[in-house]
Amino acid sequence: MADYVELVPDEELERLTKERGPSSVEARMVETLRKLRAKDRQIFAFRVGDSWFTGPTPGAKTDLWLLDLADESGEE
């Protein structure tokens, strides 16, 4: 079970993309962030256990929702 939402800095995402390749989840996250930020969206990458999400900085309710969502996806 995931117990916290982790903000993943752009530098870490870029490093993981180089390490895991252009078809990795991290590479898709970088692509998504670039597209949305080009539209002036304040969007970031987050990791909840093994799950990845993009969005604005979450508040307390969103944190709980993401944790529940990750838990429902089968993470232990």
Beta strands, then each sheet from edge to edge (+ up, - down):
strand 1: 6-8
strand 2: 44-48
strand 3: 51-55
sheet 1: 1+ 2- 3+
end
